[in-house]
Structure formats: C-alpha cells, structure tokens
Amino acid sequence: MVVSAGAETPTSTGSSTDRGTTLDVHDLRMRYGSTDVLTGVSFRARRGEVLALLGPNGAGKTTTIEILEGFRMRSGGRVEVLGTDPARGDERWRSRLGVVLQSWRDHGRWRVRELLAHLGSYYAPYSTERTSRPWDVDELIQVVGLTEHADKKVGQLSGGQRRRVDVAIGIVGRPEVLFLDEPTAGFDPAARREFHDLVHRLTDIDDTTILLTTHDLDEAEKLADRILILAGGRIIASGSADELSRRISADAEVRWSRGGTRFVHSTGDATGFVRELFAQHGEDVADLEVRRASLEDTYMTLVRDHESGRADGVTRAFEEVAR
C-alpha cells in the first residue's frame, strides 16, 4: 500500500507525546516493484540532536531522507517530522526544514548576496515569535565564510566555495530540522573545521535537529550525538560512537614503551591496568596510548557481520536500537 499525499493541509497525528521529538519514524517500509529497500526502519530524534545515518551504498539512506523530506511516498509505516506526516506537509511545514544536497545547485549567474536575499524572501511569511525568518544575509554570509566573495557570481567561485553557498541556501530559512547529504564534500581542512563549528552553533543556539549522511566516519564521530547504521533495509545499530564501540568490543588496547621497547595489551579495565602499570614502572612508562575500537572499526564489523548473515545476534545486543 502506498501512502498518498492527500490534501495540502498538514496532518499531525498527535502520536508523538514528547514535544521535544522532531523526527519520529516507526516501521518505515519502502518497496520498488518486488524489491524491498526499507524493511522496518524506526528511530526518533529530539531538538538540538545531531544524528548521523551511515550505511553502505544501496542501504536505503537516500530513500529514507527523501521520505522524511516529503519528496518520496513511502510504502508503509508511520513518519512524523515536526509533528506532521511529510506526505501531507504544506508550505508552512516545508519552511521549517532545510536541505543541503550532495551536489551543488547551478545558480552560476547570481551573485552570492543577491541569491541568498532572493531565496530568503520566500521564508519571510513564515517567520514566528520563536523563529525569525530568514537569516540576515550578511550575517549568514559571514557564518559560512563567504564575506570576501559576497558580490561575486556563484559561477566564479571554487568548488569548495560553491559548497559553502549550498550550505547557506540550506539554512537561510533558519530550519528547525536540517538534512545534510555529504555536506563537506570539496572542503579543505580549514573549511571543514568551520563547518563543524557551524553545526555546533545550529544545535546549541538555535536548537536545530540535524540528520547527516556521510561516508566520512571521522566527521560522523566528531559531529553526531547518535549514530544510526542502516544495512539491509533496517537499522542494525544505534548509539554514540563510544557506546557502539563498547558494545562491539569491551576491551581497550593499551600501548606504551619502556626502555625503548614497545608493548601492547588488551584489557577490559584500561584505567585499572594503567594505574597498575605506573605503580610498577613509574616514570619509565612512555608513549602511553589507550585506544578503543574506532567508529570505522565498529562500522566495518557490523556491516561485515550483516553481509555474512551473522547480524541478528549482534543486532539484538544493541537493546532496541530504535529507541
């Protein structure tokens, strides 16, 4: 059964009893012909939370986000974004969302300031007491690091600068929920760091919920409060990077050197082991490192187990990952 868009009036089911919940997805299913792409995706997000949606190519990440954005009709399940079914969202509802797509839009003939002022004008009728829309253009340009290029045509900008314009377009309406698809593609390290600062500003000051898709696991680990791993059409793990790594492997790896010799030891009590190490050897201990499984290690383990058919036991260990 395909959910139809129906009337233009937004529908709030009232099923999200927690007013802080901005995304509420339950048993989301999507089928293309005879192929099941999503087979029961469930998760929630709250105001000011950053979620990273990870998964191999073809896992259903883009389909999931397009359904949440209201651009694709689902086959089944319940979805609410800001209390509204995306299939029935109107323009006022859409004004509360921001989208940064993976590829930049071709606005080559527009000057940066003119483009953002023009697009921002569409949000003005939807300004509220809580949220003044749109973002002040000069402030927005400064926030995304384009002040020196504000009067240039977009077509004259470098790839990284065009990507900054994309980000500015996505947040010009001061969104309450922001969807980011590979947002820092083409950024140099300095621009990437500035973008991370912007994400923290949006969540800490504006209380924006952000759903991020990326193949940069280091970026996901730095930005996300919670990580969702999607494989085979369902969420196979959910939690912070540290929580996921601890559930995959309780042991930490302790590395140190003494007298020019390197040592490595795995332990379930890294703090106790290090304390005992210094008690025995004191200042002779050098180059000390304590390392848990990285997000990349955890991700690869989960996806590999899923693809090899060992996923069910691992998934059960994540204790109702959708909550």
SESEDREN-547519 format. One record per residue (C-alpha): y, x, z; residue number from 0; residue in one letter. Coordinates in steps of 0.05 Angstrom, whole numbers, always signed. Example, Ala and Ser with C-alpha at 12.3 -4.5 7.8 and 13.67 -1.06 7.14 Angstrom:
<atoms>
+--------+--------+--------+-----+---------+
!     yy !     xx !     zz ! num ! residuo !
+--------+--------+--------+-----+---------+
!    -90 !   +246 !   +156 !   0 !       A !
!    -21 !   +273 !   +143 !   1 !       S !
+--------+--------+--------+-----+---------+
</atoms>
This chain:
<atoms>
+--------+--------+--------+-----+---------+
!     yy !     xx !     zz ! num ! residuo !
+--------+--------+--------+-----+---------+
!     +0 !     +0 !     +0 !   0 !       M !
!    +68 !    +28 !    -20 !   1 !       V !
!   +128 !    +12 !    +24 !   2 !       V !
!   +183 !    -18 !    -19 !   3 !       S !
!   +256 !     -3 !     -9 !   4 !       A !
!   +273 !    -76 !     +0 !   5 !       G !
!   +345 !    -97 !    +15 !   6 !       A !
!   +403 !    -49 !    +24 !   7 !       E !
!   +412 !    -69 !    +97 !   8 !       T !
!   +386 !    -14 !   +143 !   9 !       P !
!   +328 !    -35 !   +187 !  10 !       T !
!   +320 !     -8 !   +258 !  11 !       S !
!   +253 !    -27 !   +286 !  12 !       T !
!   +273 !    -10 !   +357 !  13 !       G !
!   +206 !    +23 !   +369 !  14 !       S !
!   +239 !    +89 !   +390 !  15 !       S !
!   +254 !    +73 !   +462 !  16 !       T !
!   +284 !   +142 !   +474 !  17 !       D !
!   +356 !   +141 !   +448 !  18 !       R !
!   +354 !   +217 !   +441 !  19 !       G !
!   +300 !   +213 !   +388 !  20 !       T !
!   +327 !   +225 !   +318 !  21 !       T !
!   +262 !   +234 !   +279 !  22 !       L !
!   +202 !   +191 !   +295 !  23 !       D !
!   +142 !   +198 !   +248 !  24 !       V !
!    +75 !   +165 !   +262 !  25 !       H !
!    +13 !   +167 !   +219 !  26 !       D !
!    +52 !   +183 !   +156 !  27 !       L !
!     +9 !   +179 !    +94 !  28 !       R !
!    +22 !   +194 !    +21 !  29 !       M !
!    -24 !   +187 !    -38 !  30 !       R !
!    -12 !   +206 !   -111 !  31 !       Y !
!    -64 !   +169 !   -152 !  32 !       G !
!   -131 !   +187 !   -119 !  33 !       S !
!   -103 !   +249 !    -84 !  34 !       T !
!    -84 !   +244 !    -10 !  35 !       D !
!    -25 !   +292 !     +2 !  36 !       V !
!     -9 !   +269 !    +73 !  37 !       L !
!    -64 !   +240 !   +116 !  38 !       T !
!    -32 !   +222 !   +182 !  39 !       G !
!    +28 !   +264 !   +199 !  40 !       V !
!    +60 !   +249 !   +266 !  41 !       S !
!   +118 !   +283 !   +303 !  42 !       F !
!   +184 !   +270 !   +338 !  43 !       R !
!   +250 !   +307 !   +344 !  44 !       A !
!   +308 !   +299 !   +391 !  45 !       R !
!   +383 !   +310 !   +385 !  46 !       R !
!   +401 !   +384 !   +383 !  47 !       G !
!   +330 !   +406 !   +368 !  48 !       E !
!   +311 !   +454 !   +312 !  49 !       V !
!   +242 !   +442 !   +281 !  50 !       L !
!   +211 !   +489 !   +230 !  51 !       A !
!   +159 !   +458 !   +184 !  52 !       L !
!   +112 !   +512 !   +159 !  53 !       L !
!    +52 !   +509 !   +113 !  54 !       G !
!    +20 !   +538 !    +51 !  55 !       P !
!    +43 !   +516 !    -18 !  56 !       N !
!    +18 !   +446 !    -33 !  57 !       G !
!    +11 !   +428 !    +41 !  58 !       A !
!    +60 !   +369 !    +34 !  59 !       G !
!   +123 !   +398 !    +65 !  60 !       K !
!   +169 !   +376 !     +8 !  61 !       T !
!   +137 !   +308 !     +5 !  62 !       T !
!   +147 !   +298 !    +79 !  63 !       T !
!   +220 !   +317 !    +77 !  64 !       I !
!   +234 !   +274 !    +15 !  65 !       E !
!   +205 !   +214 !    +52 !  66 !       I !
!   +249 !   +228 !   +112 !  67 !       L !
!   +310 !   +235 !    +67 !  68 !       E !
!   +294 !   +168 !    +35 !  69 !       G !
!   +283 !   +198 !    -34 !  70 !       F !
!   +209 !   +181 !    -38 !  71 !       R !
!   +170 !   +119 !    -17 !  72 !       M !
!   +110 !   +131 !    +29 !  73 !       R !
!    +41 !   +101 !    +22 !  74 !       S !
!    +34 !    +84 !    +95 !  75 !       G !
!    +53 !    +98 !   +167 !  76 !       G !
!   +118 !    +90 !   +205 !  77 !       R !
!   +180 !   +132 !   +196 !  78 !       V !
!   +247 !   +127 !   +230 !  79 !       E !
!   +307 !   +173 !   +221 !  80 !       V !
!   +365 !   +158 !   +267 !  81 !       L !
!   +330 !    +92 !   +284 !  82 !       G !
!   +326 !    +69 !   +211 !  83 !       T !
!   +268 !    +66 !   +162 !  84 !       D !
!   +290 !   +114 !   +107 !  85 !       P !
!   +262 !    +67 !    +54 !  86 !       A !
!   +316 !    +17 !    +75 !  87 !       R !
!   +374 !    +63 !    +92 !  88 !       G !
!   +443 !    +45 !    +66 !  89 !       D !
!   +503 !    +89 !    +50 !  90 !       E !
!   +527 !    +89 !   +123 !  91 !       R !
!   +459 !   +115 !   +145 !  92 !       W !
!   +459 !   +168 !    +89 !  93 !       R !
!   +528 !   +192 !   +112 !  94 !       S !
!   +496 !   +214 !   +177 !  95 !       R !
!   +447 !   +261 !   +140 !  96 !       L !
!   +457 !   +329 !   +109 !  97 !       G !
!   +412 !   +362 !    +57 !  98 !       V !
!   +411 !   +435 !    +34 !  99 !       V !
!   +363 !   +441 !    -24 ! 100 !       L !
!   +326 !   +504 !    -44 ! 101 !       Q !
!   +363 !   +512 !   -110 ! 102 !       S !
!   +439 !   +511 !   -115 ! 103 !       W !
!   +475 !   +455 !   -150 ! 104 !       R !
!   +514 !   +472 !   -213 ! 105 !       D !
!   +587 !   +460 !   -195 ! 106 !       H !
!   +609 !   +521 !   -234 ! 107 !       G !
!   +677 !   +495 !   -257 ! 108 !       R !
!   +700 !   +472 !   -189 ! 109 !       W !
!   +739 !   +516 !   -142 ! 110 !       R !
!   +706 !   +522 !    -74 ! 111 !       V !
!   +762 !   +488 !    -34 ! 112 !       R !
!   +771 !   +432 !    -85 ! 113 !       E !
!   +697 !   +418 !    -88 ! 114 !       L !
!   +688 !   +413 !    -13 ! 115 !       L !
!   +751 !   +370 !     -6 ! 116 !       A !
!   +726 !   +323 !    -60 ! 117 !       H !
!   +656 !   +316 !    -32 ! 118 !       L !
!   +683 !   +309 !    +38 ! 119 !       G !
!   +726 !   +250 !    +18 ! 120 !       S !
!   +664 !   +207 !     +8 ! 121 !       Y !
!   +648 !   +214 !    +82 ! 122 !       Y !
!   +716 !   +193 !   +109 ! 123 !       A !
!   +700 !   +118 !   +110 ! 124 !       P !
!   +641 !   +133 !   +156 ! 125 !       Y !
!   +679 !   +170 !   +210 ! 126 !       S !
!   +666 !   +145 !   +280 ! 127 !       T !
!   +693 !   +155 !   +350 ! 128 !       E !
!   +637 !   +203 !   +364 ! 129 !       R !
!   +637 !   +240 !   +298 ! 130 !       T !
!   +700 !   +253 !   +257 ! 131 !       S !
!   +682 !   +259 !   +183 ! 132 !       R !
!   +689 !   +301 !   +141 ! 133 !       P !
!   +693 !   +372 !   +168 ! 134 !       W !
!   +762 !   +403 !   +160 ! 135 !       D !
!   +756 !   +440 !    +94 ! 136 !       V !
!   +789 !   +505 !   +114 ! 137 !       D !
!   +750 !   +507 !   +179 ! 138 !       E !
!   +685 !   +494 !   +141 ! 139 !       L !
!   +701 !   +549 !    +91 ! 140 !       I !
!   +713 !   +597 !   +148 ! 141 !       Q !
!   +649 !   +577 !   +183 ! 142 !       V !
!   +606 !   +592 !   +122 ! 143 !       V !
!   +643 !   +657 !   +108 ! 144 !       G !
!   +678 !   +639 !    +43 ! 145 !       L !
!   +751 !   +644 !    +63 ! 146 !       T !
!   +765 !   +701 !    +15 ! 147 !       E !
!   +733 !   +661 !    -41 ! 148 !       H !
!   +762 !   +592 !    -26 ! 149 !       A !
!   +803 !   +589 !    -91 ! 150 !       D !
!   +750 !   +619 !   -136 ! 151 !       K !
!   +709 !   +577 !   -183 ! 152 !       K !
!   +637 !   +569 !   -160 ! 153 !       V !
!   +613 !   +599 !   -226 ! 154 !       G !
!   +648 !   +664 !   -208 ! 155 !       Q !
!   +610 !   +672 !   -142 ! 156 !       L !
!   +550 !   +715 !   -130 ! 157 !       S !
!   +482 !   +683 !   -116 ! 158 !       G !
!   +489 !   +692 !    -41 ! 159 !       G !
!   +560 !   +663 !    -42 ! 160 !       Q !
!   +536 !   +603 !    -82 ! 161 !       R !
!   +483 !   +593 !    -29 ! 162 !       R !
!   +538 !   +591 !    +23 ! 163 !       R !
!   +571 !   +536 !    -17 ! 164 !       V !
!   +505 !   +498 !    -16 ! 165 !       D !
!   +504 !   +502 !    +60 ! 166 !       V !
!   +576 !   +479 !    +63 ! 167 !       A !
!   +560 !   +419 !    +19 ! 168 !       I !
!   +502 !   +402 !    +64 ! 169 !       G !
!   +544 !   +399 !   +127 ! 170 !       I !
!   +612 !   +376 !   +101 ! 171 !       V !
!   +599 !   +306 !   +128 ! 172 !       G !
!   +582 !   +332 !   +198 ! 173 !       R !
!   +510 !   +308 !   +195 ! 174 !       P !
!   +471 !   +284 !   +256 ! 175 !       E !
!   +406 !   +305 !   +221 ! 176 !       V !
!   +405 !   +364 !   +174 ! 177 !       L !
!   +348 !   +382 !   +126 ! 178 !       F !
!   +345 !   +455 !   +105 ! 179 !       L !
!   +299 !   +479 !    +50 ! 180 !       D !
!   +294 !   +555 !    +48 ! 181 !       E !
!   +368 !   +558 !    +68 ! 182 !       P !
!   +377 !   +634 !    +69 ! 183 !       T !
!   +345 !   +650 !     +2 ! 184 !       A !
!   +390 !   +702 !    -30 ! 185 !       G !
!   +426 !   +720 !    +35 ! 186 !       F !
!   +436 !   +792 !    +55 ! 187 !       D !
!   +421 !   +811 !   +128 ! 188 !       P !
!   +494 !   +800 !   +150 ! 189 !       A !
!   +498 !   +732 !   +117 ! 190 !       A !
!   +431 !   +713 !   +147 ! 191 !       R !
!   +456 !   +730 !   +217 ! 192 !       R !
!   +519 !   +689 !   +206 ! 193 !       E !
!   +477 !   +631 !   +183 ! 194 !       F !
!   +435 !   +635 !   +247 ! 195 !       H !
!   +500 !   +633 !   +287 ! 196 !       D !
!   +520 !   +571 !   +248 ! 197 !       L !
!   +454 !   +536 !   +264 ! 198 !       V !
!   +464 !   +550 !   +338 ! 199 !       H !
!   +534 !   +522 !   +333 ! 200 !       R !
!   +510 !   +458 !   +300 ! 201 !       L !
!   +456 !   +446 !   +352 ! 202 !       T !
!   +494 !   +469 !   +414 ! 203 !       D !
!   +563 !   +439 !   +399 ! 204 !       I !
!   +550 !   +382 !   +350 ! 205 !       D !
!   +480 !   +364 !   +377 ! 206 !       D !
!   +453 !   +364 !   +306 ! 207 !       T !
!   +378 !   +357 !   +295 ! 208 !       T !
!   +353 !   +407 !   +243 ! 209 !       I !
!   +288 !   +405 !   +204 ! 210 !       L !
!   +277 !   +471 !   +169 ! 211 !       L !
!   +226 !   +491 !   +117 ! 212 !       T !
!   +219 !   +565 !   +103 ! 213 !       T !
!   +168 !   +618 !    +84 ! 214 !       H !
!   +207 !   +668 !   +126 ! 215 !       D !
!   +166 !   +665 !   +191 ! 216 !       L !
!   +212 !   +714 !   +226 ! 217 !       D !
!   +270 !   +667 !   +213 ! 218 !       E !
!   +230 !   +607 !   +237 ! 219 !       A !
!   +213 !   +644 !   +301 ! 220 !       E !
!   +286 !   +661 !   +314 ! 221 !       K !
!   +314 !   +592 !   +299 ! 222 !       L !
!   +263 !   +539 !   +317 ! 223 !       A !
!   +254 !   +506 !   +385 ! 224 !       D !
!   +189 !   +479 !   +359 ! 225 !       R !
!   +144 !   +498 !   +301 ! 226 !       I !
!   +101 !   +448 !   +262 ! 227 !       L !
!    +45 !   +476 !   +219 ! 228 !       I !
!    +24 !   +430 !   +163 ! 229 !       L !
!    -42 !   +441 !   +127 ! 230 !       A !
!    -89 !   +394 !    +91 ! 231 !       G !
!    -40 !   +337 !    +97 ! 232 !       G !
!    -34 !   +337 !   +173 ! 233 !       R !
!     -1 !   +375 !   +229 ! 234 !       I !
!    -52 !   +425 !   +255 ! 235 !       I !
!     -7 !   +457 !   +309 ! 236 !       A !
!    +59 !   +443 !   +344 ! 237 !       S !
!    +98 !   +483 !   +396 ! 238 !       G !
!   +145 !   +542 !   +406 ! 239 !       S !
!   +125 !   +608 !   +374 ! 240 !       A !
!   +106 !   +634 !   +443 ! 241 !       D !
!    +65 !   +572 !   +460 ! 242 !       E !
!    +27 !   +576 !   +395 ! 243 !       L !
!    +11 !   +650 !   +402 ! 244 !       S !
!    -13 !   +640 !   +474 ! 245 !       R !
!    -60 !   +584 !   +453 ! 246 !       R !
!    -89 !   +624 !   +397 ! 247 !       I !
!    -99 !   +686 !   +440 ! 248 !       S !
!    -87 !   +691 !   +515 ! 249 !       A !
!    -89 !   +767 !   +512 ! 250 !       D !
!    -29 !   +812 !   +503 ! 251 !       A !
!    -32 !   +882 !   +473 ! 252 !       E !
!     -2 !   +937 !   +516 ! 253 !       V !
!    +16 !  +1002 !   +482 ! 254 !       R !
!    +41 !  +1065 !   +516 ! 255 !       W !
!    +38 !  +1140 !   +513 ! 256 !       S !
!    +24 !  +1192 !   +566 ! 257 !       R !
!    +24 !  +1267 !   +557 ! 258 !       G !
!    +31 !  +1259 !   +482 ! 259 !       G !
!    -30 !  +1214 !   +476 ! 260 !       T !
!    -23 !  +1141 !   +453 ! 261 !       R !
!    -61 !  +1086 !   +488 ! 262 !       F !
!    -74 !  +1012 !   +472 ! 263 !       V !
!   -103 !   +960 !   +519 ! 264 !       H !
!   -113 !   +884 !   +513 ! 265 !       S !
!   -104 !   +843 !   +575 ! 266 !       T !
!    -95 !   +771 !   +598 ! 267 !       G !
!    -47 !   +794 !   +653 ! 268 !       D !
!     +4 !   +840 !   +620 ! 269 !       A !
!    +51 !   +840 !   +679 ! 270 !       T !
!     -3 !   +860 !   +728 ! 271 !       G !
!    -31 !   +913 !   +682 ! 272 !       F !
!    +37 !   +945 !   +671 ! 273 !       V !
!    +51 !   +944 !   +746 ! 274 !       R !
!    -15 !   +980 !   +759 ! 275 !       E !
!     -1 !  +1028 !   +702 ! 276 !       L !
!    +64 !  +1051 !   +733 ! 277 !       F !
!    +33 !  +1053 !   +802 ! 278 !       A !
!    -18 !  +1103 !   +777 ! 279 !       Q !
!    +23 !  +1145 !   +729 ! 280 !       H !
!    +96 !  +1132 !   +746 ! 281 !       G !
!   +146 !  +1168 !   +702 ! 282 !       E !
!    +90 !  +1197 !   +659 ! 283 !       D !
!    +86 !  +1130 !   +622 ! 284 !       V !
!   +129 !  +1129 !   +559 ! 285 !       A !
!   +139 !  +1087 !   +496 ! 286 !       D !
!   +115 !  +1024 !   +532 ! 287 !       L !
!   +106 !   +961 !   +489 ! 288 !       E !
!    +78 !   +893 !   +507 ! 289 !       V !
!    +61 !   +851 !   +446 ! 290 !       R !
!    +32 !   +782 !   +437 ! 291 !       R !
!     +8 !   +754 !   +371 ! 292 !       A !
!    +68 !   +744 !   +325 ! 293 !       S !
!    +83 !   +678 !   +292 ! 294 !       L !
!    +56 !   +708 !   +228 ! 295 !       E !
!    -10 !   +726 !   +263 ! 296 !       D !
!    -14 !   +656 !   +293 ! 297 !       T !
!     +3 !   +622 !   +228 ! 298 !       Y !
!    -47 !   +661 !   +187 ! 299 !       M !
!   -102 !   +648 !   +238 ! 300 !       T !
!    -90 !   +573 !   +239 ! 301 !       L !
!    -85 !   +566 !   +163 ! 302 !       V !
!   -145 !   +611 !   +152 ! 303 !       R !
!   -187 !   +571 !   +202 ! 304 !       D !
!   -165 !   +506 !   +169 ! 305 !       H !
!   -183 !   +531 !    +99 ! 306 !       E !
!   -251 !   +556 !   +124 ! 307 !       S !
!   -268 !   +490 !   +157 ! 308 !       G !
!   -261 !   +515 !   +228 ! 309 !       R !
!   -196 !   +478 !   +241 ! 310 !       A !
!   -220 !   +419 !   +283 ! 311 !       D !
!   -237 !   +460 !   +344 ! 312 !       G !
!   -171 !   +498 !   +340 ! 313 !       V !
!   -130 !   +435 !   +329 ! 314 !       T !
!   -160 !   +400 !   +390 ! 315 !       R !
!   -136 !   +458 !   +433 ! 316 !       A !
!    -64 !   +440 !   +417 ! 317 !       F !
!    -65 !   +378 !   +461 ! 318 !       E !
!    -38 !   +322 !   +420 ! 319 !       E !
!     +5 !   +365 !   +375 ! 320 !       V !
!    +47 !   +306 !   +350 ! 321 !       A !
!    +79 !   +295 !   +419 ! 322 !       R !
+--------+--------+--------+-----+---------+
</atoms>
